[in-house]
């Protein structure tokens, strides 16, 4: 189910940007299964209905990568992504740094991440003439605390 949701969620972006290199739409089921072992997938459930998934993995003891949020179209625009991101931070209180990538041209996504405290790192990768992937990071203020 999660594999099919991923394809469904990313199909409009695939059609819009004609990204044949990085799109989750073309990812094989075997590669999807490999990713299941490279971190954790969480199902997003709203009123007993599967609304999507999120995949995260630890890069180090204090750095977590938010790899992918998949929210079905009928559940988008309702603040669900913000809730998911907030809950992830609560699940991993030891993490002081979060990272993610997104499509520069998807202004709503960029706005969401910046609203959630993420800052652009300056890293970017041009996929084609229509699409550029940019990187974000968020640092917790807890990493700045010093013992008394």
HELIX and SHEET records of a PDB file:
HELIX    1   1 UNK A    2  UNK A   17  1                                  16    
HELIX    2   2 UNK A   24  UNK A   26  5                                   3    
HELIX    3   3 UNK A   29  UNK A   36  1                                   8    
HELIX    4   4 UNK A   73  UNK A   75  5                                   3    
HELIX    5   5 UNK A   80  UNK A   91  1                                  12    
HELIX    6   6 UNK A  107  UNK A  115  1                                   9    
HELIX    7   7 UNK A  141  UNK A  144  5                                   4    
SHEET    1   A 6 UNK A  40  UNK A  46  0                                        
SHEET    2   A 6 UNK A  49  UNK A  58 -1                                        
SHEET    3   A 6 UNK A  63  UNK A  71 -1                                        
SHEET    4   A 6 UNK A  97  UNK A 103  1                                        
SHEET    5   A 6 UNK A 131  UNK A 139 -1                                        
SHEET    6   A 6 UNK A 119  UNK A 128 -1                                        
END                                                                             
